[in-house]
């Protein structure tokens, strides 16, 4: 009778959805009207949340400069 020792390694990957990720996926799938209702509900139920009504302005030239593209030079 022989005693043999074996060493095995096993590599496995798994994906686990956190509650935050599940919520994010759920929100991304909502139609705009339902999303707006959900936002209103969250704002009403949580007094620490605030809604900023000011639209965010994006300057496209600044965006291109950050990306390293300069369209101001014409050839």
SVG drawing of the C-alpha trace seen along z (x, -y; Angstrom):
<svg xmlns="http://www.w3.org/2000/svg" viewBox="-44 -78 48 80">
<polyline fill="none" stroke="black" stroke-width="0.4" points="0.0,0.0 1.4,-3.4 0.6,-6.8 0.6,-9.5 0.3,-13.2 -1.3,-15.4 -1.4,-19.1 -4.0,-20.6 -4.8,-24.2 -8.1,-25.5 -8.7,-28.9 -12.2,-30.1 -13.8,-33.5 -17.2,-34.6 -19.3,-37.7 -21.3,-38.9 -23.7,-41.7 -23.6,-44.1 -26.9,-45.8 -25.6,-49.1 -24.9,-47.4 -28.3,-45.8 -30.0,-49.2 -27.9,-50.8 -28.8,-48.2 -32.5,-48.5 -32.4,-52.3 -30.7,-52.2 -33.5,-50.0 -36.3,-52.3 -38.2,-54.4 -37.7,-58.1 -41.1,-58.7 -40.6,-55.9 -37.1,-57.1 -38.4,-60.6 -41.0,-59.1 -38.4,-57.1 -36.2,-60.1 -39.1,-62.1 -39.9,-59.2 -36.2,-59.1 -36.1,-62.9 -39.3,-62.8 -38.2,-59.9 -34.7,-61.1 -34.4,-64.6 -30.6,-64.6 -31.0,-64.5 -31.2,-67.7 -32.1,-68.3 -30.0,-70.8 -32.2,-72.3 -29.3,-74.0 -28.5,-72.3 -24.8,-71.4 -23.2,-73.2 -20.5,-71.4 -18.1,-73.4 -17.2,-71.1 -13.9,-72.9 -12.7,-72.1 -13.7,-68.5 -11.7,-68.2 -8.7,-69.9 -8.7,-67.4 -8.8,-64.6 -5.8,-66.0 -7.6,-66.9 -7.2,-70.5 -9.7,-71.4 -8.8,-75.1 -5.9,-74.5 -7.1,-74.3 -5.0,-72.8"/>
</svg>
